[in-house]
Amino acid sequence: MGVNRGDTGVRQPGSAGDKSLTPFNDGVAGPPDTGSSTTGSPTMATSVAAGRENYRNSMGTGIERETGGKQNSGRDITNAGTLEAPTQPPNSGSGQVSWTVPVLVALIGAFMSILDSSIVNVAIPTIMRVFNTDTSTVEWVVTIYMLALGVVVPLSGWMGDKLGFKRLYMLALAGFTFGSLLCTMSWNVQSLIVARVVQALGGGMIMPTTMAMVYRMVPRERIGSAMGVFGIALLVAPAIGPTLGGYLVEYVDWRWIFTINLPIGVVGVLLSMIFLPDFPAVEAGSIDIGGALTSATGLFTLLLALSKGGEWGWTAEPTVFLFYTSAVSLGLFIYLELTCANPLLDLRVFRYPTFTLANLMVVVTTIGLFAGIFYVPLFLQTIRGLGAMETGLLMMPGALASGLMMPVTGRLYDKIGPKFMAVTGLLVLAVTTYLFHFIDIITPNQVLITWLVLRSLGMSFASMPAQTAAMAGLPNELVGRASAMTNIINRVSGSFGIAILTSILNDRIALHTMQMTSQVTATNPAVTSFFQQVGSFLGGGAAAAAQAQSLGTIYLQGVVAQTAFVRGIDDIFVIAAVFALAGVIPAFFLRKGSGTRPGFGGGE
């Protein structure tokens, strides 16, 4: 990581050549204190470069006020390998403005990246028909994106140090946008799959890079408010993806699920050039090639096994081989990272109790999030027969509730800390998830919407404190690598949750089917009475009786299959509720970290 562990990188104030280095002024000392952070209004003739410099200087002087007006603070990034966020709250409202605009700009890329993960799913049947391909091939459009994300995420911390996080963010967003252009221009399913890889190479860098920038731009006392805004992308984007995708596929064209990224991506890059503060590159050292290769192999095989295990069979030779390869690769990766002088992912972050406990909560809340996003639409489309857009509209109130609540939970985090919020959120999440155990084909839409809204509120209270506390307890030199670690945990836990719950769902459906089928026999009085009623409806007689038995059997088989599926879904929500309850245990030990010292394994 380029960090000299024996050197704090702090010079004595007033040393020769010393300059105050903050992420807001490109390593250039801020302007002299004139009593105001801005000295005039830009005119029509002001160039973009001048406007950018004026904005950057205004942010620099705002931070100087926050730190007591000291321009030469004595911080040196050469050895520290990172930039220290201001630790004092602003004295006026200008401090809030100084980080709000950059956070909102950075949110553009994060929102696009997460939205793309869910918006493509609804277009799969159309893509399969347009390109005249089969299901096993077209599924790679989704699978390869997830696998490529897992491969590139571990590199984001090192590349952020090497290139500077602003530059990396802009390159990642530009790469994602270029990949979207290639997807729009794809002429067959193979070209679309290749384009999705290019898209993922950029998209995979966006989330961890954005999180690292947020924690460098925002004072620790206001990090909850910032993460509340950032959390909108985490919870709202996956929920509105199916709605937007369904509308575009049904009323416009399936290619527009990628085309829509183009103008937003270009605007996002331009806004980033102007409004994002510069994060100077630091001495990152040479890349940990062994760590990069073992992490890429381990995560690729693990995610592929979790994605295809249900289709291939969990005990099938390909699945077992993938799990074995993943275990060996990740085991070797851990050994290399613990013994390497410049690790790709610094595993020291797990010595901080809040980071470890918060990531346990991240696993739980991610599984809970996907249980709702995946299985409620599955029920509505399979049992209710709703289309993708109708399903999305039914789930939209819950997504809007999450989006409106996230800034509120962020402010509460700043005031009361994570523990009370996380425990309350997980309890609400557990109760509302359990309510879906009672879902059936006649459950009114108003009841479903109410449950979804309440569940979304609980998710907001549970997820935001966990995400924020995980990073807030770390020193700044570990934030870049830790954000990559948290992102990996998010992706793996989501894939793991869906794989495990889907496997359980299939087993429960088979069990319920067997139980009900054993009761549908000729000796069952209810079945006999049903066949007689069908025969009477067909006009009676021997021919009608034979036809009634044939048609009645087909009908009962359909009823059994539908009922078994509903009961299986009900069982899944009980299990998801248990997962949420399990998260209460680590939530009790969360605290608002200061980012100064580890708790596991001794001091630095």
Solvent accessible surface area in square Angstrom, and as a share of the most:
residue,aa,sasa,rsa
1,M,7,0.03
2,G,21,0.20
3,V,35,0.20
4,N,79,0.41
5,R,141,0.51
6,G,78,0.75
7,D,55,0.28
8,T,111,0.65
9,G,5,0.05
10,V,98,0.56
11,R,97,0.35
12,Q,139,0.62
13,P,97,0.61
14,G,73,0.70
15,S,42,0.27
16,A,105,0.81
17,G,69,0.66
18,D,16,0.08
19,K,108,0.46
20,S,7,0.04
21,L,35,0.17
22,T,16,0.09
23,P,1,0.00
24,F,1,0.00
25,N,7,0.04
26,D,50,0.26
27,G,16,0.15
28,V,91,0.53
29,A,37,0.29
30,G,8,0.07
31,P,42,0.27
32,P,103,0.65
33,D,115,0.60
34,T,95,0.55
35,G,70,0.67
36,S,57,0.37
37,S,29,0.19
38,T,70,0.41
39,T,114,0.66
40,G,52,0.50
41,S,99,0.64
42,P,92,0.58
43,T,96,0.56
44,M,200,0.89
45,A,97,0.75
46,T,52,0.30
47,S,63,0.41
48,V,105,0.60
49,A,74,0.57
50,A,48,0.38
51,G,24,0.23
52,R,65,0.24
53,E,66,0.30
54,N,57,0.29
55,Y,43,0.16
56,R,30,0.11
57,N,48,0.25
58,S,19,0.12
59,M,3,0.01
60,G,2,0.01
61,T,13,0.08
62,G,4,0.04
63,I,9,0.05
64,E,18,0.08
65,R,80,0.29
66,E,9,0.04
67,T,39,0.23
68,G,63,0.61
69,G,41,0.39
70,K,140,0.59
71,Q,50,0.22
72,N,78,0.40
73,S,36,0.23
74,G,0,0.00
75,R,65,0.24
76,D,14,0.07
77,I,19,0.10
78,T,75,0.44
79,N,48,0.25
80,A,24,0.19
81,G,2,0.02
82,T,10,0.06
83,L,5,0.03
84,E,76,0.34
85,A,1,0.01
86,P,5,0.03
87,T,60,0.35
88,Q,97,0.43
89,P,63,0.40
90,P,25,0.16
91,N,128,0.66
92,S,62,0.40
93,G,56,0.54
94,S,44,0.28
95,G,2,0.02
96,Q,47,0.21
97,V,91,0.52
98,S,11,0.07
99,W,5,0.02
100,T,35,0.20
101,V,48,0.28
102,P,0,0.00
103,V,1,0.01
104,L,87,0.43
105,V,10,0.06
106,A,0,0.00
107,L,23,0.11
108,I,41,0.21
109,G,0,0.00
110,A,0,0.00
111,F,53,0.22
112,M,6,0.03
113,S,1,0.01
114,I,26,0.13
115,L,16,0.08
116,D,2,0.01
117,S,48,0.31
118,S,13,0.08
119,I,2,0.01
120,V,1,0.00
121,N,74,0.38
122,V,30,0.17
123,A,0,0.00
124,I,26,0.13
125,P,78,0.49
126,T,19,0.11
127,I,0,0.00
128,M,58,0.26
129,R,168,0.61
130,V,73,0.42
131,F,32,0.13
132,N,141,0.72
133,T,32,0.19
134,D,80,0.41
135,T,73,0.43
136,S,58,0.38
137,T,37,0.22
138,V,0,0.00
139,E,58,0.26
140,W,75,0.26
141,V,0,0.00
142,V,46,0.27
143,T,9,0.05
144,I,29,0.15
145,Y,5,0.02
146,M,45,0.20
147,L,0,0.00
148,A,12,0.09
149,L,4,0.02
150,G,3,0.03
151,V,43,0.25
152,V,9,0.05
153,V,0,0.00
154,P,0,0.00
155,L,41,0.21
156,S,1,0.01
157,G,0,0.00
158,W,36,0.13
159,M,50,0.22
160,G,1,0.01
161,D,8,0.04
162,K,94,0.40
163,L,50,0.25
164,G,2,0.02
165,F,8,0.03
166,K,11,0.05
167,R,145,0.53
168,L,4,0.02
169,Y,0,0.00
170,M,38,0.17
171,L,100,0.50
172,A,4,0.03
173,L,0,0.00
174,A,44,0.34
175,G,24,0.23
176,F,0,0.00
177,T,15,0.09
178,F,110,0.46
179,G,0,0.00
180,S,0,0.00
181,L,67,0.33
182,L,57,0.28
183,C,0,0.00
184,T,27,0.16
185,M,120,0.54
186,S,2,0.01
187,W,190,0.67
188,N,52,0.27
189,V,5,0.03
190,Q,107,0.47
191,S,16,0.10
192,L,0,0.00
193,I,31,0.16
194,V,96,0.55
195,A,3,0.03
196,R,2,0.01
197,V,47,0.27
198,V,42,0.24
199,Q,0,0.00
200,A,0,0.00
201,L,88,0.44
202,G,6,0.06
203,G,0,0.00
204,G,0,0.00
205,M,14,0.06
206,I,0,0.00
207,M,7,0.03
208,P,2,0.01
209,T,0,0.00
210,T,0,0.00
211,M,3,0.01
212,A,0,0.00
213,M,0,0.00
214,V,0,0.00
215,Y,0,0.00
216,R,3,0.01
217,M,1,0.00
218,V,0,0.00
219,P,1,0.01
220,R,34,0.12
221,E,67,0.30
222,R,49,0.18
223,I,1,0.01
224,G,0,0.00
225,S,8,0.05
226,A,0,0.00
227,M,1,0.01
228,G,0,0.00
229,V,27,0.16
230,F,1,0.00
231,G,1,0.01
232,I,44,0.22
233,A,0,0.00
234,L,29,0.15
235,L,9,0.05
236,V,14,0.08
237,A,0,0.00
238,P,11,0.07
239,A,15,0.12
240,I,34,0.17
241,G,0,0.00
242,P,24,0.15
243,T,11,0.07
244,L,50,0.25
245,G,0,0.00
246,G,4,0.04
247,Y,96,0.37
248,L,12,0.06
249,V,35,0.20
250,E,111,0.50
251,Y,135,0.51
252,V,75,0.43
253,D,59,0.31
254,W,12,0.04
255,R,67,0.24
256,W,116,0.41
257,I,1,0.00
258,F,0,0.00
259,T,26,0.15
260,I,41,0.21
261,N,6,0.03
262,L,38,0.19
263,P,80,0.50
264,I,74,0.37
265,G,0,0.00
266,V,82,0.47
267,V,76,0.44
268,G,0,0.00
269,V,30,0.17
270,L,95,0.47
271,L,54,0.27
272,S,0,0.00
273,M,86,0.38
274,I,46,0.23
275,F,56,0.23
276,L,5,0.03
277,P,3,0.02
278,D,21,0.11
279,F,7,0.03
280,P,38,0.24
281,A,52,0.41
282,V,18,0.10
283,E,105,0.47
284,A,1,0.01
285,G,20,0.19
286,S,90,0.58
287,I,60,0.30
288,D,15,0.08
289,I,113,0.57
290,G,29,0.28
291,G,0,0.00
292,A,19,0.14
293,L,115,0.57
294,T,17,0.10
295,S,3,0.02
296,A,23,0.18
297,T,57,0.33
298,G,0,0.00
299,L,10,0.05
300,F,71,0.30
301,T,13,0.08
302,L,32,0.16
303,L,1,0.00
304,L,17,0.08
305,A,0,0.00
306,L,13,0.06
307,S,47,0.30
308,K,8,0.04
309,G,0,0.00
310,G,45,0.44
311,E,104,0.46
312,W,93,0.33
313,G,27,0.26
314,W,75,0.26
315,T,127,0.74
316,A,30,0.23
317,E,143,0.64
318,P,69,0.43
319,T,0,0.00
320,V,79,0.45
321,F,129,0.54
322,L,20,0.10
323,F,66,0.28
324,Y,143,0.54
325,T,31,0.18
326,S,3,0.02
327,A,68,0.53
328,V,80,0.46
329,S,13,0.08
330,L,46,0.23
331,G,39,0.38
332,L,87,0.43
333,F,14,0.06
334,I,86,0.43
335,Y,134,0.51
336,L,49,0.24
337,E,6,0.03
338,L,121,0.60
339,T,87,0.51
340,C,43,0.26
341,A,102,0.79
342,N,26,0.13
343,P,3,0.02
344,L,1,0.01
345,L,3,0.01
346,D,4,0.02
347,L,27,0.14
348,R,32,0.11
349,V,0,0.00
350,F,69,0.29
351,R,58,0.21
352,Y,5,0.02
353,P,30,0.19
354,T,5,0.03
355,F,0,0.00
356,T,34,0.20
357,L,34,0.17
358,A,0,0.00
359,N,5,0.02
360,L,91,0.45
361,M,0,0.00
362,V,1,0.00
363,V,45,0.26
364,V,15,0.08
365,T,7,0.04
366,T,10,0.06
367,I,2,0.01
368,G,4,0.03
369,L,30,0.15
370,F,64,0.27
371,A,0,0.00
372,G,2,0.02
373,I,31,0.16
374,F,82,0.34
375,Y,0,0.00
376,V,0,0.00
377,P,16,0.10
378,L,55,0.28
379,F,0,0.00
380,L,0,0.00
381,Q,74,0.33
382,T,77,0.45
383,I,15,0.08
384,R,56,0.21
385,G,59,0.56
386,L,48,0.24
387,G,35,0.34
388,A,28,0.22
389,M,42,0.19
390,E,96,0.43
391,T,2,0.01
392,G,2,0.02
393,L,98,0.49
394,L,20,0.10
395,M,20,0.09
396,M,41,0.18
397,P,44,0.28
398,G,4,0.04
399,A,4,0.03
400,L,98,0.49
401,A,15,0.12
402,S,6,0.04
403,G,12,0.12
404,L,139,0.69
405,M,44,0.20
406,M,1,0.00
407,P,48,0.30
408,V,72,0.42
409,T,0,0.00
410,G,0,0.00
411,R,128,0.47
412,L,57,0.28
413,Y,0,0.00
414,D,27,0.14
415,K,160,0.68
416,I,91,0.46
417,G,6,0.05
418,P,3,0.02
419,K,97,0.41
420,F,138,0.58
421,M,1,0.00
422,A,0,0.00
423,V,18,0.10
424,T,47,0.28
425,G,0,0.00
426,L,0,0.00
427,L,81,0.40
428,V,56,0.32
429,L,0,0.00
430,A,5,0.04
431,V,93,0.54
432,T,6,0.03
433,T,2,0.01
434,Y,93,0.35
435,L,50,0.25
436,F,0,0.00
437,H,53,0.24
438,F,117,0.49
439,I,1,0.01
440,D,53,0.27
441,I,79,0.40
442,I,141,0.72
443,T,13,0.07
444,P,74,0.46
445,N,68,0.35
446,Q,131,0.58
447,V,52,0.30
448,L,0,0.00
449,I,50,0.25
450,T,72,0.42
451,W,36,0.13
452,L,11,0.06
453,V,39,0.23
454,L,76,0.38
455,R,15,0.06
456,S,17,0.11
457,L,50,0.25
458,G,2,0.02
459,M,5,0.02
460,S,0,0.00
461,F,45,0.19
462,A,0,0.00
463,S,12,0.08
464,M,3,0.01
465,P,0,0.00
466,A,0,0.00
467,Q,14,0.06
468,T,0,0.00
469,A,0,0.00
470,A,0,0.00
471,M,0,0.00
472,A,3,0.02
473,G,7,0.07
474,L,0,0.00
475,P,20,0.12
476,N,16,0.08
477,E,56,0.25
478,L,1,0.01
479,V,0,0.00
480,G,4,0.04
481,R,3,0.01
482,A,0,0.00
483,S,1,0.00
484,A,0,0.00
485,M,16,0.07
486,T,0,0.00
487,N,6,0.03
488,I,20,0.10
489,I,33,0.17
490,N,32,0.17
491,R,52,0.19
492,V,32,0.18
493,S,5,0.03
494,G,3,0.03
495,S,17,0.11
496,F,83,0.35
497,G,3,0.03
498,I,45,0.23
499,A,7,0.06
500,I,57,0.29
501,L,2,0.01
502,T,39,0.23
503,S,25,0.16
504,I,48,0.24
505,L,6,0.03
506,N,76,0.39
507,D,93,0.48
508,R,79,0.29
509,I,39,0.20
510,A,62,0.48
511,L,60,0.30
512,H,20,0.09
513,T,46,0.27
514,M,123,0.55
515,Q,83,0.37
516,M,25,0.11
517,T,73,0.43
518,S,78,0.50
519,Q,114,0.51
520,V,51,0.29
521,T,59,0.34
522,A,79,0.61
523,T,124,0.72
524,N,42,0.21
525,P,107,0.68
526,A,72,0.56
527,V,13,0.07
528,T,52,0.30
529,S,48,0.31
530,F,52,0.22
531,F,35,0.15
532,Q,119,0.53
533,Q,119,0.53
534,V,30,0.17
535,G,9,0.08
536,S,84,0.54
537,F,177,0.74
538,L,65,0.32
539,G,66,0.63
540,G,39,0.37
541,G,58,0.56
542,A,92,0.71
543,A,85,0.66
544,A,8,0.07
545,A,57,0.44
546,A,67,0.52
547,Q,95,0.42
548,A,1,0.00
549,Q,99,0.44
550,S,62,0.40
551,L,84,0.42
552,G,1,0.01
553,T,51,0.30
554,I,112,0.57
555,Y,131,0.50
556,L,29,0.14
557,Q,114,0.50
558,G,43,0.41
559,V,60,0.34
560,V,16,0.09
561,A,59,0.45
562,Q,72,0.32
563,T,41,0.24
564,A,0,0.00
565,F,31,0.13
566,V,15,0.09
567,R,105,0.38
568,G,0,0.00
569,I,0,0.00
570,D,17,0.09
571,D,25,0.13
572,I,0,0.00
573,F,0,0.00
574,V,46,0.27
575,I,47,0.24
576,A,2,0.01
577,A,7,0.06
578,V,90,0.52
579,F,61,0.25
580,A,2,0.02
581,L,92,0.46
582,A,53,0.41
583,G,0,0.00
584,V,18,0.10
585,I,120,0.61
586,P,15,0.09
587,A,0,0.00
588,F,112,0.47
589,F,134,0.56
590,L,5,0.02
591,R,118,0.43
592,K,82,0.35
593,G,10,0.10
594,S,75,0.48
595,G,10,0.10
596,T,99,0.58
597,R,170,0.62
598,P,17,0.11
599,G,46,0.45
600,F,94,0.39
601,G,71,0.68
602,G,44,0.42
603,G,56,0.54
604,E,128,0.58
